[in-house]
Amino acid sequence: YKIVTNKHVGETYLLYQCGTEPPATETSHAAVIEIPVFSVGIDVTPSIAFLEYLGLVDKIVAFTSPYGIDTISSPCFLESIQDGSVLYVKSREEVDALAALPETSDETLDRLERAIGFISPFTTDPPFEMNVRISEYTETTNSGIFEWIKLYSALFNLESKANEVFEIADNRFNCVAEVASTTQTDNPKQPVVLWAYYSEFCGGWDVAECPNYYCEYGPMCSAVLRHFEGDYPQEWFVKDCGAFYMPTEQFIEFGKDADHWIFPSPDWN
């Protein structure tokens, strides 16, 4: 058996091999899960990419986000939802209602009942009985984010494949960084890059904060990433959003000298 720890949320998960009994002495875990996992439900879009890399998209039985499917960027996964091979549900109640429908096939019922949820730490009412919380967003480097593929792999006994995929991606990233750092430019002035978008819902500008995954791209590409430094004024805190957002007047001053503007999102939602 294996014990996996999500240090960010302070949860452990006991993973025991199919055909064996979980050890009786191991009782204080957030979930006790038989592996390899038979089927999964997800409520965060990063899980799609990790499972695609591991060749496990066919294990996904349901996407359970309350925000709709517009946040999904994988065309293959969108097609799976549209053709019904992956169910889209908004809540646990919808999962239960779907299971109660007479037209729901026995195979789908079995997959729903045995599904393990890969969920956000912010999910308060998980749609499935057993869940594993995913906290890749807490990482501040690109490699750190991608290394979460190893957590997914542990539930499918695919650690070797995950290590291989991670090493290839990490080496490729480091190679690009090395090439970029040695590239000569005719312009000695490093361009200033602004990274920000406006949130209608929160009523302010979300600007770059470092350290973060995009902060690596500045020095890697011989550019200066404009990011907020110091403590945010308390009046910028938006309680409903749980974060600080810069008012427009300050944002104009903050970004006026940028040569390029990366606009990462059309809006908060």
C-alpha positions in Angstrom: 0.0 0.0 0.0 1.0 3.6 -0.4 0.3 6.7 1.7 0.1 10.0 -0.3 0.1 13.4 1.5 -1.2 16.7 0.2 0.9 19.0 2.4 -1.1 22.1 1.4 -4.4 20.9 2.9 -2.8 18.5 5.5 -4.6 15.4 4.1 -3.3 11.9 3.7 -4.8 9.2 1.4 -4.2 5.4 1.9 -4.0 3.7 -1.4 -4.1 -0.1 -1.2 -3.7 -2.6 -4.0 -6.7 -4.4 -5.5 -7.0 -7.9 -4.1 -5.4 -7.0 -0.7 -6.8 -5.7 2.6 -6.0 -2.2 3.8 -3.9 -2.4 6.9 -6.1 -2.2 10.0 -3.5 0.1 11.8 -3.9 2.8 9.2 -7.1 4.6 10.2 -6.5 8.3 10.2 -6.7 9.2 6.5 -9.0 11.4 4.5 -9.8 8.5 2.2 -9.0 4.8 1.8 -8.8 4.0 -1.9 -8.5 0.8 -3.8 -6.0 1.1 -6.7 -5.6 1.2 -9.6 -8.6 3.5 -9.6 -11.5 2.3 -11.8 -13.0 5.7 -12.7 -12.7 9.3 -11.7 -14.7 12.5 -11.5 -13.0 15.9 -11.7 -14.1 19.5 -10.8 -10.9 21.3 -11.8 -9.7 21.7 -15.4 -6.0 21.2 -14.8 -6.8 17.5 -14.0 -7.8 17.1 -17.7 -4.2 17.7 -18.9 -2.6 15.6 -16.2 -4.9 12.6 -17.1 -4.3 13.2 -20.8 -0.6 13.0 -20.4 -1.0 9.7 -18.6 -3.4 8.3 -21.2 -6.2 8.1 -18.7 -9.0 10.3 -20.1 -11.2 7.3 -20.6 -11.2 6.9 -16.8 -13.1 10.2 -16.4 -16.8 9.5 -15.9 -17.9 13.0 -14.9 -16.9 16.7 -15.0 -18.6 18.3 -12.0 -17.8 22.1 -12.1 -20.6 24.5 -11.3 -19.1 27.0 -13.7 -20.1 25.3 -17.0 -17.8 23.8 -19.6 -16.5 27.1 -21.1 -13.4 26.8 -18.9 -12.3 23.6 -20.7 -9.6 24.2 -23.4 -9.1 20.6 -24.5 -11.1 20.0 -27.7 -11.0 16.2 -27.2 -12.5 16.4 -23.7 -15.2 18.9 -24.8 -16.1 16.4 -27.5 -16.4 13.7 -24.9 -18.9 15.8 -22.9 -20.9 16.7 -26.0 -21.2 13.1 -27.2 -22.2 11.9 -23.7 -19.2 9.7 -23.0 -18.3 12.1 -20.1 -21.2 13.4 -18.0 -21.4 17.0 -17.1 -23.1 17.6 -13.7 -23.1 20.7 -11.4 -23.6 19.1 -8.0 -23.9 15.9 -5.9 -27.6 16.2 -6.2 -27.3 15.9 -10.0 -25.1 12.9 -9.7 -27.7 11.2 -7.5 -30.5 12.2 -9.8 -28.6 10.8 -12.8 -28.0 7.5 -11.0 -31.8 7.3 -10.3 -32.8 7.6 -14.0 -34.0 4.3 -15.5 -32.2 5.1 -18.8 -28.8 5.4 -17.1 -26.9 2.3 -18.2 -25.5 -0.2 -15.7 -22.0 0.5 -16.9 -22.4 4.3 -16.2 -24.0 3.5 -12.8 -21.0 1.3 -11.9 -18.5 3.9 -13.0 -20.3 6.6 -11.0 -20.5 4.5 -7.9 -16.8 3.6 -8.0 -15.5 7.0 -9.0 -12.9 8.8 -7.0 -13.1 12.6 -7.2 -10.1 14.8 -8.0 -11.3 18.0 -6.5 -10.2 21.5 -5.6 -9.3 22.4 -1.9 -12.2 24.9 -2.1 -14.9 22.3 -2.9 -17.2 22.1 0.1 -19.6 19.4 -1.1 -17.8 16.9 -3.2 -20.0 14.9 -5.6 -18.3 11.6 -4.8 -17.9 9.5 -1.7 -14.1 9.5 -1.7 -12.0 12.4 -3.0 -8.4 13.5 -3.4 -7.7 17.2 -3.2 -5.5 18.8 -5.8 -3.4 21.9 -4.9 -1.2 22.4 -8.0 -2.2 26.1 -8.0 -0.1 26.7 -4.8 3.1 26.0 -6.8 5.2 29.0 -7.9 7.2 27.3 -10.7 6.2 25.6 -14.0 8.1 22.4 -13.0 6.4 22.5 -9.6 3.0 22.6 -11.1 3.7 19.8 -13.6 5.2 17.6 -10.9 1.7 17.0 -9.6 1.3 14.5 -12.4 3.1 12.2 -9.9 0.2 12.3 -7.5 -2.3 11.3 -10.2 0.0 8.5 -11.3 0.1 7.0 -7.8 -3.6 6.2 -7.9 -3.1 4.2 -11.1 0.3 2.5 -10.4 1.8 4.6 -13.2 4.6 6.2 -11.2 7.3 5.1 -13.8 5.4 6.7 -16.6 4.8 9.9 -14.7 8.5 10.2 -13.8 9.4 9.7 -17.5 6.8 12.3 -18.7 7.9 14.8 -16.1 11.6 14.4 -16.9 11.0 15.0 -20.6 8.9 18.1 -19.9 11.3 19.5 -17.3 14.3 18.9 -19.6 12.5 20.6 -22.5 11.6 23.6 -20.3 15.1 23.9 -19.0 16.5 23.6 -22.5 14.3 26.4 -23.8 15.4 28.6 -20.8 19.0 27.9 -21.5 18.7 28.7 -25.2 16.7 31.9 -24.5 19.3 33.1 -22.0 22.1 32.8 -24.5 20.2 34.4 -27.4 21.7 37.8 -28.3 19.5 40.8 -29.2 20.2 44.0 -31.1 18.1 45.9 -28.5 20.0 46.3 -25.2 16.8 47.5 -23.5 14.7 44.7 -22.0 11.0 45.1 -22.9 8.6 45.6 -20.1 5.7 43.2 -20.0 2.4 43.8 -18.2 0.3 40.7 -17.1 -3.2 41.7 -16.0 -6.9 41.5 -16.7 -10.0 43.2 -15.4 -12.6 41.4 -13.3 -16.2 42.6 -13.7 -17.3 40.5 -10.8 -14.6 41.8 -8.4 -14.5 45.3 -9.7 -10.7 45.7 -10.2 -7.5 44.6 -12.0 -5.8 41.3 -11.3 -2.1 41.9 -11.9 1.0 39.7 -11.8 2.4 38.7 -8.4 5.7 37.0 -7.9 6.8 34.4 -7.2 4.5 32.6 -9.7 4.7 30.3 -12.7 4.6 33.2 -15.2 7.3 35.1 -13.3 9.9 32.7 -14.7 9.2 33.8 -18.3 10.5 37.3 -17.7 14.2 36.7 -17.2 14.0 33.6 -19.4 13.0 35.7 -22.3 15.2 38.7 -21.5 12.2 40.8 -20.4 11.0 42.7 -17.3 7.7 41.4 -16.0 5.8 44.2 -14.3 4.5 42.8 -11.1 3.1 44.3 -7.8 5.7 44.5 -5.0 5.0 45.1 -1.3 1.7 44.9 0.6 -1.6 45.6 -1.0 -3.6 48.4 0.6 -6.4 46.9 2.6 -9.0 48.9 0.7 -8.2 46.9 -2.4 -9.4 43.7 -0.8 -12.7 42.4 -2.3 -14.3 40.2 0.3 -16.6 38.3 -2.1 -13.6 37.4 -4.2 -11.2 36.7 -1.3 -8.4 38.6 -3.0 -6.9 42.0 -3.7 -7.8 43.8 -6.9 -6.2 47.1 -8.1 -8.4 50.1 -8.8 -8.3 51.4 -12.4 -6.6 54.7 -11.5 -3.7 52.9 -9.8 -3.6 50.3 -12.6 -3.0 53.0 -15.3 -0.1 54.3 -13.3 1.2 50.8 -12.7 1.1 49.7 -16.4 1.7 52.9 -18.4 5.3 52.1 -19.3 4.7 48.5 -20.5 5.8 47.6 -24.0 3.6 44.5 -24.2 0.4 43.5 -22.4 -0.4 39.8 -21.8 -4.1 39.7 -21.2 -4.6 36.2 -19.6 -8.4 36.2 -19.3 -11.4 38.1 -20.6 -12.9 38.2 -17.1 -12.9 36.6 -13.7 -15.6 34.1 -14.6 
